[in-house]
Amino acid sequence: MQDPGFISVSELNRLIAQALARHFPAVSLQAEVSQLTVAASGHWYLTLKDAQASVKAVMFRREADLVGFVPAAGTSVELVVAPGLYEPRGEFQVRIVQMRRVGQGGLYEAFLRLKHKLETEGLFDPGRKRAWPTRLAHVGVVTSLSAAALRDFLITLRHRAPRLKVTILASLVQGQEAPGQLVRALERAGELPFDALAVIRGGGSLEDLWAFNTEEVVRAVSRLKVPVVSGVGHETDVTLVDFVADHRAATPTAAAAWLARGDEQAMADLQAAQQTLKGWMLTRLRQAEQRLDRAQASLPDPRKTMRLNRLRFEQSAQALALARQRWQTGLRHRIQRLADQLDHLGPTAVLARGYAMVTGPNGQVLTSVVGLQPKSELQVVLSDGEFSARVETLSAQRRI
């Protein structure tokens, strides 16, 4: 148990932190940045120094987002800080509330005043943001023709959305004449049939980007009917056009990528549909192959059918040959029987039984004595030869 006459280390640190906050609520400080670490949370952790000393500092993300630049080592800055103590380790540090480069205090204050004014009017209200079309066909680009950022912008669009039509509305993006030219380019953009508009330029100092922080340019962007993407400066640069635009891109290249996302999504959808169709076709093809296999299995094997038909043909040919042989044998037997009958009934067989065939002078076979005359010459045929005869006498015989 702690002795009542003593305090703990944490209590000591809390008392010191409270005393610092009470006696030093805010201090204007001029220093040089010697070290900067940007955490994943977006908070900045810095070391500030002058010729004799240094101090740890922290700038939370909400304040850091309004700075408009990322200070490099050696950058001289003007700060509004609140001294304090990091109680867990008892380390003295200052919390940076505002930061600007040395000599830029007037511009930064003007930036904050105009931001507050336009924000109060509702120009930065999320409810005023214009809806983005699903697909873009024609986009306008407000920038300088000599801007290096334009080349990167166009290369990105050509690579990611080659079918997208791009029209460039040239304008100065820096200097005293830049705001007027930007307003005219924006008004011209409002008269053209764009699906969206990009306002881009490369990075630079607060003075370099000041044309995009002027009231007339911000209001000209707010009056447009088409959605606007702002790609002004580098990732850490912030302008008032970023707040009024419908989308703020970190860089001009990022703005081109934002405009191309519809085409990229459409291409991804098309590729997905192609894969789906390919899978469907492969499935149907496999199903058709399976049906064909089943149909082939249910049909007889043509080779087997041919072998069976050949066997049946050979059997039929053998049966036909046998039937023909039997028919020929039977025919021969019948002919033989008829021949035998013919021989038995023929004149030769009759002659062999003792009969003779007599022919008259004219060669006609005589079956009667009618018409014969004495002295007629006759020819007599026997079974083993023939001879000539002459009629001597005639006598008719009565038939029984």
ROLUMTI-721537 format. One line per 8 residues: number of its first residue (from 0); for each residue z, x, y of N, C-alpha, C. Coordinates in steps of 0.02 Angstrom, whole numbers, plus 50000, padded with zeros to 5 digits. Example, Ala and Ser with C-alpha at 12.3 -4.5 7.8 and 13.67 -1.06 7.14 Angstrom:
0) 50390 50660 49716 50390 50615 49775 50390 50660 49835; 50354 50642 49888 50357 50684 49947 50394 50645 50002
END
This chain:
0) 50000 50043 49940 50000 50000 50000 50000 50044 50062; 49959 50025 50112 49953 50065 50173 50015 50057 50216; 50037 50114 50245 50095 50114 50290 50078 50076 50353; 50119 50030 50377 50105 49991 50438 50096 50033 50499; 50120 50094 50500 50113 50136 50559 50048 50173 50564; 50004 50162 50515 49940 50198 50513 49883 50148 50509; 49822 50169 50529 49762 50127 50522 49714 50162 50474; 49666 50123 50447 49617 50151 50401 49558 50180 50439
8) 49517 50218 50403 49458 50248 50433 49410 50193 50457; 49402 50141 50418 49357 50087 50438 49382 50051 50500; 49449 50043 50505 49477 50013 50566 49466 50057 50627; 49472 50122 50617 49460 50169 50672 49388 50164 50696; 49341 50164 50648 49271 50160 50667 49255 50094 50702; 49287 50040 50680 49274 49975 50711 49300 49974 50783; 49358 50003 50794 49386 50005 50861 49342 50046 50908; 49317 50103 50884 49273 50145 50926 49208 50108 50941
16) 49180 50074 50890 49118 50036 50900 49128 49981 50952; 49185 49946 50948 49199 49893 50996 49208 49922 51066; 49239 49980 51071 49249 50011 51137 49183 50032 51168; 49138 50060 51127 49072 50079 51151 49033 50018 51175; 49034 49965 51135 48997 49905 51155 49025 49874 51219; 49091 49880 51229 49122 49850 51288 49107 49891 51351; 49108 49955 51345 49100 49998 51404 49028 50020 51416; 48985 50017 51364 48915 50038 51372 48869 49984 51342
24) 48863 49926 51374 48821 49873 51345 48747 49892 51345; 48723 49929 51393 48653 49951 51397 48647 50010 51443; 48605 50058 51424 48596 50119 51463 48521 50133 51466; 48497 50150 51526 48428 50172 51533 48426 50247 51518; 48382 50267 51474 48383 50335 51449 48312 50363 51450; 48306 50425 51470 48242 50460 51464 48252 50518 51416; 48207 50523 51366 48216 50573 51314 48148 50591 51283; 48151 50638 51237 48091 50658 51200 48103 50643 51126
32) 48053 50614 51095 48058 50598 51023 48046 50662 50984; 48095 50681 50942 48086 50741 50902 48073 50724 50828; 48090 50663 50808 48079 50644 50738 48077 50568 50734; 48031 50541 50692 48025 50469 50682 48012 50454 50609; 48050 50406 50583 48039 50381 50515 48032 50305 50518; 47975 50279 50492 47963 50207 50490 47980 50183 50420; 48033 50142 50414 48055 50118 50349 48010 50062 50324; 48015 50047 50259 47976 49993 50229 47992 49926 50262
40) 48053 49919 50287 48073 49857 50321 48041 49850 50390; 48010 49903 50416 47981 49902 50482 48027 49930 50536; 48090 49947 50518 48137 49977 50567 48117 50049 50580; 48130 50072 50641 48117 50142 50660 48183 50180 50663; 48184 50238 50633 48241 50284 50637 48217 50348 50671; 48249 50364 50729 48224 50418 50772 48280 50468 50787; 48257 50526 50808 48302 50575 50839 48275 50587 50910; 48319 50576 50960 48302 50585 51030 48336 50649 51055
48) 48301 50684 51098 48331 50747 51121 48311 50761 51193; 48349 50807 51222 48327 50839 51284 48337 50914 51273; 48343 50953 51327 48346 51026 51319 48412 51049 51288; 48467 51009 51294 48533 51032 51272 48561 50993 51212; 48536 50932 51199 48570 50893 51147 48521 50844 51115; 48544 50813 51060 48504 50762 51025 48550 50706 51003; 48522 50648 50988 48560 50590 50966 48518 50550 50918; 48551 50521 50866 48517 50477 50819 48505 50409 50852
56) 48450 50376 50834 48433 50312 50863 48400 50267 50810; 48407 50202 50820 48375 50153 50777 48342 50100 50821; 48283 50078 50801 48249 50023 50836 48227 49973 50782; 48255 49913 50785 48242 49864 50733 48171 49836 50741; 48145 49809 50687 48075 49790 50684 48054 49743 50740; 48096 49694 50756 48076 49644 50806 48061 49678 50872; 48102 49726 50893 48089 49762 50955 48032 49812 50947; 48028 49842 50888 47975 49893 50876 47906 49862 50879
64) 47899 49800 50856 47833 49766 50856 47807 49756 50927; 47852 49758 50976 47831 49746 51045 47815 49810 51083; 47825 49866 51053 47816 49929 51088 47743 49941 51106; 47698 49928 51059 47627 49938 51073 47601 50006 51055; 47643 50051 51032 47621 50117 51009 47676 50145 50963; 47657 50195 50924 47705 50229 50881 47715 50299 50911; 47775 50315 50935 47785 50379 50967 47782 50437 50918; 47744 50487 50934 47742 50547 50893 47794 50597 50917
72) 47807 50647 50876 47854 50699 50897 47829 50732 50961; 47873 50740 51009 47855 50770 51073 47838 50720 51126; 47836 50654 51109 47820 50603 51158 47880 50591 51204; 47868 50592 51268 47922 50577 51316 47923 50502 51327; 47983 50473 51322 47989 50400 51326 48046 50381 51373; 48039 50321 51400 48092 50289 51439 48119 50232 51397; 48186 50229 51391 48217 50183 51344 48272 50142 51377; 48283 50084 51348 48344 50046 51361 48381 50045 51295
80) 48442 50075 51294 48478 50083 51231 48549 50055 51238; 48577 50037 51180 48646 50015 51176 48684 50065 51132; 48727 50108 51160 48765 50156 51120 48811 50120 51071; 48819 50149 51012 48862 50118 50962 48880 50167 50908; 48913 50143 50858 48936 50184 50803 48914 50151 50738; 48884 50190 50693 48867 50164 50627 48931 50170 50585; 48965 50114 50580 49033 50115 50553 49039 50141 50482; 48994 50126 50435 49005 50151 50366 49010 50227 50361
88) 48975 50263 50406 48980 50336 50403 49011 50366 50465; 49030 50325 50512 49062 50351 50572 49015 50393 50614; 48951 50377 50613 48901 50417 50650 48884 50382 50716; 48885 50421 50769 48866 50394 50834 48790 50388 50836; 48765 50331 50861 48694 50321 50868 48682 50271 50924; 48620 50266 50946 48603 50217 50997 48551 50169 50967; 48556 50105 50986 48507 50055 50965 48458 50045 51022; 48395 50058 51009 48343 50053 51061 48323 49981 51068
96) 48326 49956 51130 48307 49887 51144 48236 49885 51171; 48218 49932 51214 48151 49936 51242 48128 50008 51242; 48062 50019 51236 48035 50087 51238 47967 50084 51273; 47955 50133 51314 47889 50142 51344 47878 50215 51357; 47814 50234 51360 47800 50304 51377 47821 50316 51449; 47837 50377 51463 47856 50395 51531 47797 50381 51578; 47810 50345 51632 47758 50329 51681 47724 50262 51666; 47740 50228 51609 47709 50165 51592 47757 50107 51600
104) 47810 50117 51632 47860 50064 51638 47832 50002 51673; 47793 50011 51726 47766 49954 51762 47719 49913 51720; 47674 49946 51683 47627 49910 51640 47663 49872 51585; 47711 49904 51554 47746 49871 51499 47785 49811 51524; 47816 49818 51582 47852 49760 51610 47804 49703 51627; 47745 49720 51652 47695 49669 51666 47673 49636 51601; 47666 49675 51548 47648 49649 51482 47700 49597 51459; 47764 49615 51465 47817 49570 51442 47820 49507 51485
112) 47810 49515 51552 47814 49456 51596 47757 49407 51579; 47695 49433 51571 47639 49389 51555 47647 49359 51485; 47672 49398 51439 47683 49372 51372 47732 49313 51374; 47785 49322 51412 47835 49269 51417 47805 49207 51450; 47765 49217 51502 47735 49161 51537 47688 49121 51491; 47643 49156 51457 47595 49122 51413 47630 49092 51352; 47680 49125 51329 47718 49099 51272 47753 49034 51292; 47779 49033 51353 47813 48972 51377 47763 48914 51383
120) 47702 48929 51403 47650 48877 51408 47628 48852 51340; 47644 48888 51287 47625 48867 51220 47559 48896 51195; 47531 48945 51232 47467 48974 51211 47473 49012 51144; 47533 49034 51128 47542 49070 51066 47571 49026 51010; 47575 48962 51022 47604 48915 50974 47561 48914 50910; 47591 48923 50851 47553 48921 50788 47515 48856 50779; 47540 48802 50808 47506 48738 50801 47438 48736 50835; 47425 48783 50881 47360 48784 50916 47308 48825 50878
128) 47328 48857 50824 47281 48899 50788 47225 48857 50758; 47163 48882 50764 47105 48847 50738 47096 48862 50664; 47075 48811 50627 47066 48819 50555 47005 48861 50540; 47011 48903 50488 46955 48946 50468 46911 48910 50419; 46844 48914 50428 46798 48884 50380 46804 48919 50312; 46787 48882 50260 46789 48912 50193 46738 48967 50186; 46678 48955 50212 46625 49005 50209 46596 49014 50279; 46578 49075 50296 46548 49091 50360 46475 49109 50349
136) 46433 49088 50397 46362 49106 50393 46342 49150 50452; 46374 49139 50511 46354 49174 50572 46417 49189 50613; 46429 49253 50627 46488 49272 50666 46466 49311 50727; 46505 49305 50780 46493 49344 50840 46545 49399 50846; 46527 49453 50880 46571 49510 50889 46570 49529 50962; 46628 49527 50995 46635 49547 51065 46664 49618 51065; 46625 49666 51088 46647 49735 51090 46597 49776 51130; 46611 49840 51134 46565 49886 51168 46515 49914 51117
144) 46451 49918 51138 46401 49945 51092 46413 50019 51076; 46450 50053 51119 46464 50124 51108 46530 50135 51072; 46564 50082 51055 46630 50089 51023 46622 50115 50952; 46661 50166 50935 46658 50192 50866 46681 50140 50816; 46725 50095 50839 46751 50043 50794 46696 49996 50771; 46643 49988 50811 46589 49942 50792 46553 49966 50730; 46542 50030 50724 46508 50057 50665 46548 50042 50602; 46613 50056 50604 46655 50043 50544 46656 49968 50528
152) 46658 49928 50581 46658 49855 50572 46595 49832 50536; 46537 49854 50559 46473 49833 50530 46464 49859 50459; 46486 49921 50447 46481 49949 50379 46522 49909 50330; 46582 49890 50351 46625 49850 50307 46594 49782 50293; 46568 49749 50345 46536 49684 50334 46475 49690 50290; 46434 49742 50300 46374 49750 50260 46391 49761 50186; 46446 49795 50175 46466 49810 50106 46497 49748 50073; 46539 49712 50110 46577 49657 50079 46543 49589 50085
160) 46503 49579 50138 46470 49514 50148 46400 49527 50175; 46355 49554 50134 46289 49574 50160 46247 49516 50185; 46260 49454 50163 46220 49397 50184 46242 49370 50253; 46300 49393 50278 46328 49366 50340 46287 49389 50401; 46267 49341 50442 46230 49358 50503 46279 49376 50558; 46265 49430 50595 46310 49456 50646 46272 49462 50712; 46302 49435 50765 46274 49441 50833 46325 49477 50876; 46304 49529 50910 46350 49569 50951 46342 49547 51024
168) 46399 49532 51055 46401 49516 51126 46432 49576 51162; 46391 49615 51194 46413 49679 51223 46456 49668 51285; 46508 49711 51291 46552 49708 51349 46590 49774 51353; 46608 49792 51414 46654 49848 51421 46722 49828 51391; 46757 49876 51363 46822 49861 51333 46877 49903 51366; 46860 49937 51420 46909 49980 51454 46887 49989 51526; 46935 49991 51571 46919 50001 51641 46926 49937 51683; 46916 49943 51749 46926 49888 51795 46877 49831 51784
176) 46815 49846 51763 46766 49794 51754 46769 49761 51685; 46809 49789 51641 46812 49764 51572 46835 49692 51568; 46890 49671 51603 46912 49602 51595 46858 49551 51613; 46822 49562 51670 46769 49515 51690 46713 49511 51638; 46693 49569 51613 46640 49569 51563 46663 49537 51498; 46725 49548 51479 46751 49516 51419 46752 49440 51425; 46773 49416 51483 46774 49343 51494 46703 49315 51489; 46654 49347 51519 46585 49322 51516 46559 49324 51444
184) 46576 49376 51407 46554 49380 51337 46586 49325 51296; 46650 49310 51309 46685 49257 51272 46656 49189 51289; 46640 49178 51354 46610 49115 51373 46541 49106 51342; 46503 49160 51338 46438 49158 51305 46446 49143 51230; 46498 49171 51200 46510 49158 51129 46525 49084 51117; 46558 49052 51166 46573 48981 51158 46511 48937 51160; 46455 48963 51186 46393 48925 51190 46348 48934 51129; 46364 48982 51087 46321 48998 51030 46350 48968 50966
192) 46307 48955 50917 46329 48921 50855 46362 48968 50805; 46417 48999 50826 46454 49044 50782 46502 49003 50738; 46513 49029 50678 46566 49001 50635 46633 49033 50650; 46632 49094 50677 46693 49130 50694 46675 49185 50743; 46726 49213 50775 46715 49266 50825 46766 49321 50814; 46742 49384 50819 46786 49442 50814 46788 49477 50881; 46848 49495 50904 46857 49535 50965 46886 49601 50943; 46849 49657 50951 46871 49720 50922 46862 49777 50972
200) 46903 49829 50961 46894 49894 50992 46942 49942 50956; 46930 50007 50966 46972 50057 50934 47039 50064 50970; 47080 50109 50943 47147 50119 50971 47146 50158 51036; 47204 50161 51068 47211 50197 51130 47280 50185 51160; 47289 50211 51220 47352 50203 51254 47358 50132 51282; 47416 50117 51311 47426 50051 51341 47376 50039 51397; 47362 50091 51437 47312 50084 51490 47243 50071 51460; 47225 50106 51405 47159 50098 51375 47149 50027 51351
208) 47202 49995 51324 47197 49928 51295 47213 49873 51346; 47224 49891 51409 47251 49842 51456 47205 49782 51467; 47139 49791 51462 47094 49734 51472 47111 49676 51425; 47138 49691 51367 47154 49638 51318 47225 49610 51330; 47257 49633 51383 47322 49606 51403 47317 49567 51468; 47257 49557 51494 47249 49521 51557 47247 49446 51545; 47272 49409 51593 47279 49337 51586 47211 49303 51577; 47160 49325 51616 47095 49291 51611 47064 49299 51542
216) 47072 49357 51512 47044 49368 51445 47081 49326 51392; 47147 49325 51398 47187 49287 51350 47170 49213 51354; 47164 49187 51415 47148 49116 51423 47077 49101 51399; 47030 49148 51410 46961 49138 51386 46960 49133 51310; 47001 49173 51276 47005 49169 51203 47034 49102 51182; 47085 49078 51219 47118 49015 51200 47072 48955 51209; 47022 48960 51253 46977 48903 51265 46922 48896 51213; 46912 48946 51172 46858 48944 51123 46871 48890 51070
224) 46816 48861 51045 46821 48810 50993 46819 48841 50923; 46788 48900 50918 46782 48932 50852 46843 48976 50840; 46863 48987 50778 46919 49031 50764 46904 49103 50782; 46956 49139 50804 46948 49207 50829 46993 49254 50789; 46965 49310 50768 47005 49363 50738 47007 49422 50787; 47067 49447 50799 47076 49504 50845 47086 49567 50805; 47044 49617 50819 47051 49682 50787 47050 49736 50841; 47100 49736 50882 47103 49781 50940 47153 49837 50925
232) 47130 49899 50929 47174 49956 50921 47189 49974 50849; 47241 50014 50841 47265 50034 50775 47319 49986 50752; 47347 50000 50694 47395 49953 50663 47456 49943 50708; 47477 49994 50743 47538 49989 50784 47524 49964 50855; 47461 49956 50873 47444 49932 50940 47450 49855 50941; 47480 49830 50995 47488 49758 51003 47463 49738 51072; 47420 49686 51075 47396 49660 51139 47409 49584 51140; 47404 49555 51199 47414 49483 51206 47359 49443 51172
240) 47299 49473 51167 47245 49439 51131 47264 49429 51058; 47305 49475 51030 47328 49467 50961 47367 49403 50953; 47407 49386 51003 47450 49327 50997 47411 49261 51003; 47359 49261 51045 47321 49199 51056 47266 49190 51003; 47246 49245 50971 47194 49240 50919 47221 49201 50859; 47175 49176 50819 47194 49137 50760 47215 49182 50703; 47194 49245 50706 47217 49293 50656 47217 49362 50689; 47270 49399 50677 47274 49467 50704 47263 49516 50647
248) 47210 49557 50653 47196 49609 50604 47222 49675 50630; 47245 49718 50585 47276 49781 50606 47225 49828 50639; 47162 49825 50616 47110 49870 50641 47044 49832 50643; 46993 49859 50677 46926 49827 50673 46900 49821 50602; 46912 49872 50561 46891 49868 50492 46926 49812 50455; 46991 49803 50469 47028 49748 50438 47001 49681 50462; 46978 49677 50525 46948 49615 50550 46885 49598 50511; 46843 49649 50498 46783 49638 50458 46801 49614 50387
256) 46852 49644 50359 46874 49623 50292 46898 49551 50292; 46931 49530 50346 46954 49460 50352 46895 49412 50354; 46844 49430 50392 46785 49388 50397 46747 49384 50331; 46750 49438 50292 46712 49441 50229 46749 49409 50170; 46811 49389 50181 46851 49368 50123 46822 49305 50090; 46788 49261 50131 46758 49201 50101 46703 49219 50053; 46659 49266 50074 46605 49288 50030 46633 49323 49968; 46685 49364 49978 46715 49398 49921 46746 49348 49872
264) 46779 49296 49900 46808 49246 49855 46753 49207 49819; 46699 49191 49856 46644 49156 49824 46613 49198 49769; 46607 49264 49781 46580 49308 49730 46627 49311 49670; 46693 49315 49685 46741 49316 49630 46738 49250 49590; 46731 49193 49626 46725 49129 49592 46661 49127 49550; 46607 49154 49578 46544 49155 49541 46549 49197 49478; 46582 49255 49485 46590 49298 49426 46634 49265 49374; 46687 49230 49398 46730 49194 49351 46691 49138 49316
272) 46650 49102 49355 46609 49050 49325 46559 49078 49275; 46532 49137 49293 46485 49170 49247 46519 49189 49182; 46581 49215 49187 46618 49232 49126 46634 49170 49086; 46652 49115 49122 46667 49052 49087 46605 49027 49051; 46548 49028 49086 46485 49005 49055 46466 49049 48997; 46476 49114 49005 46459 49160 48950 46503 49145 48890; 46568 49135 48902 46613 49118 48847 46594 49053 48814; 46575 49003 48856 46554 48938 48828 46492 48946 48785
280) 46443 48985 48810 46381 48995 48772 46394 49032 48707; 46438 49082 48709 46454 49119 48648 46488 49072 48597; 46532 49029 48623 46566 48981 48579 46516 48935 48546; 46470 48907 48588 46420 48862 48561 46374 48898 48511; 46358 48961 48526 46316 49000 48480 46350 49011 48414; 46415 49028 48417 46453 49037 48354 46457 48972 48315; 46467 48916 48351 46469 48851 48317 46402 48836 48284; 46347 48851 48320 46280 48839 48291 46269 48883 48230
288) 46293 48946 48234 46286 48991 48176 46325 48964 48116; 46385 48937 48130 46424 48908 48075 46389 48847 48045; 46361 48804 48089 46324 48747 48063 46264 48769 48022; 46229 48820 48044 46172 48846 48007 46194 48874 47939; 46251 48910 47939 46277 48936 47876 46293 48879 47828; 46325 48825 47855 46341 48769 47811 46277 48734 47787; 46227 48728 47831 46164 48696 47811 46129 48738 47758; 46129 48804 47767 46099 48847 47717 46135 48842 47650
296) 46202 48836 47654 46240 48830 47592 46224 48765 47555; 46209 48710 47594 46195 48645 47563 46123 48641 47537; 46078 48682 47561 46008 48681 47539 45999 48725 47478; 45952 48705 47431 45940 48747 47372 45907 48813 47393; 45921 48863 47352 45891 48928 47364 45816 48924 47349; 45772 48936 47399 45700 48930 47385 45677 48976 47329; 45708 49034 47323 45688 49078 47268 45705 49048 47201; 45765 49017 47199 45784 48984 47137 45738 48925 47122
304) 45721 48887 47176 45675 48831 47168 45607 48854 47143; 45583 48910 47170 45519 48937 47148 45521 48958 47075; 45576 48991 47056 45582 49011 46986 45583 48951 46940; 45620 48897 46961 45623 48837 46921 45555 48803 46916; 45520 48799 46972 45453 48769 46972 45404 48810 46930; 45410 48877 46933 45367 48920 46893 45379 48908 46818; 45444 48901 46802 45461 48888 46731 45432 48821 46709; 45440 48770 46753 45412 48704 46735 45337 48707 46729
312) 45304 48745 46772 45231 48752 46768 45210 48785 46703; 45246 48839 46685 45230 48873 46623 45240 48827 46563; 45294 48789 46565 45306 48742 46510 45251 48689 46508; 45231 48663 46566 45177 48613 46568 45112 48643 46543; 45098 48706 46563 45037 48738 46541 45037 48747 46465; 45095 48767 46438 45100 48774 46365 45090 48707 46330; 45121 48654 46358 45114 48588 46328 45041 48565 46331; 45008 48579 46389 44938 48560 46396 44894 48598 46346
320) 44907 48663 46339 44868 48703 46291 44878 48677 46220; 44940 48661 46203 44954 48635 46136 44920 48567 46126; 44923 48524 46178 44890 48458 46171 44815 48466 46164; 44787 48513 46203 44716 48525 46197 44697 48551 46127; 44738 48595 46101 44726 48622 46035 44729 48567 45982; 44781 48523 45990 44786 48468 45943 44727 48420 45949; 44707 48407 46010 44650 48363 46021 44586 48392 45991; 44576 48457 46000 44517 48490 45973 44518 48489 45896
328) 44578 48501 45869 44583 48500 45795 44568 48430 45768; 44598 48380 45800 44584 48311 45779 44511 48293 45786; 44479 48317 45842 44409 48302 45853 44366 48335 45799; 44383 48397 45782 44346 48431 45730 44351 48394 45663; 44413 48371 45647 44423 48335 45585 44382 48271 45584; 44381 48236 45642 44343 48174 45646 44268 48186 45638; 44244 48238 45671 44173 48256 45666 44154 48273 45594; 44202 48310 45562 44189 48329 45493 44184 48267 45448
336) 44231 48220 45462 44229 48159 45421 44164 48121 45433; 44143 48116 45495 44081 48082 45510 44021 48118 45480; 44024 48185 45482 43970 48224 45452 43966 48212 45376; 44027 48210 45348 44028 48197 45275 43999 48128 45260; 44020 48079 45302 43992 48012 45292 43917 48012 45302; 43894 48048 45352 43822 48051 45366 43785 48084 45308; 43814 48138 45283 43782 48171 45226 43779 48124 45166; 43835 48087 45157 43837 48042 45099 43785 47986 45105
344) 43775 47962 45165 43729 47907 45176 43659 47931 45194; 43647 47993 45207 43582 48019 45228 43530 48020 45172; 43467 48028 45190 43413 48028 45141 43418 48085 45090; 43445 48139 45109 43449 48196 45063 43494 48177 45003; 43553 48146 45020 43598 48126 44966 43566 48073 44921; 43529 48029 44954 43495 47976 44914 43443 48006 44867; 43403 48053 44895 43353 48087 44854 43385 48123 44795; 43447 48151 44809 43480 48188 44754 43501 48142 44698
352) 43506 48078 44713 43525 48032 44660 43464 48006 44621; 43404 48034 44631 43345 48015 44592 43295 47974 44630; 43305 47965 44691 43258 47927 44732 43208 47974 44764; 43151 47944 44789 43098 47983 44822 43079 47947 44885; 43054 47985 44935 43030 47957 44998 42955 47967 45001; 42920 47911 45008 42846 47912 45006 42820 47895 45075; 42773 47935 45098 42742 47923 45163 42668 47911 45152; 42640 47865 45192 42570 47848 45186 42526 47897 45221
360) 42459 47879 45226 42410 47923 45257 42428 47938 45329; 42458 47891 45359 42475 47901 45430 42543 47934 45439; 42574 47953 45388 42639 47985 45392 42697 47936 45397; 42684 47870 45394 42738 47823 45398 42771 47816 45331; 42838 47806 45331 42877 47798 45269 42859 47730 45241; 42842 47730 45176 42822 47668 45142 42882 47637 45111; 42893 47575 45129 42946 47536 45097 42918 47477 45058; 42849 47470 45060 42817 47413 45026 42746 47434 45007
368) 42718 47401 44957 42650 47416 44936 42600 47378 44977; 42628 47335 45019 42583 47296 45061 42546 47343 45106; 42480 47337 45109 42440 47378 45153 42411 47438 45119; 42432 47453 45058 42404 47510 45022 42338 47489 44990; 42295 47539 44984 42230 47528 44952 42224 47579 44896; 42185 47561 44843 42173 47610 44791 42141 47673 44822; 42157 47727 44795 42132 47793 44818 42168 47818 44879; 42217 47781 44901 42254 47806 44961 42293 47868 44943
376) 42293 47916 44990 42329 47979 44981 42401 47969 45005; 42449 47987 44962 42521 47979 44978 42555 48047 44975; 42613 48051 45009 42654 48112 45008 42721 48091 44981; 42745 48123 44929 42807 48105 44896 42857 48162 44906; 42915 48143 44934 42969 48193 44947 43025 48180 44899; 43044 48232 44861 43102 48229 44815 43158 48271 44844; 43212 48275 44806 43271 48311 44832 43259 48385 44835; 43215 48411 44793 43205 48484 44792 43134 48504 44810
384) 43094 48457 44837 43027 48474 44857 42984 48412 44867; 42919 48422 44873 42874 48366 44884 42807 48382 44852; 42767 48326 44842 42700 48335 44813 42657 48278 44838; 42590 48285 44829 42541 48234 44849 42522 48190 44789; 42506 48128 44805 42486 48081 44751 42431 48035 44778; 42397 48002 44731 42344 47955 44750 42355 47891 44712; 42344 47837 44750 42355 47770 44721 42297 47756 44673; 42314 47739 44612 42264 47720 44564 42263 47645 44555
392) 42322 47618 44546 42327 47546 44537 42382 47519 44580; 42381 47457 44597 42432 47424 44639 42457 47363 44602; 42519 47351 44603 42548 47291 44575 42609 47273 44617; 42615 47213 44633 42672 47190 44674 42729 47170 44630; 42789 47185 44648 42848 47169 44607 42890 47116 44644; 42907 47067 44608 42946 47012 44636 43017 47034 44649; 43041 47018 44706 43110 47040 44724 43161 46995 44690; 43213 47023 44664 43266 46985 44631 43317 46966 44683
END
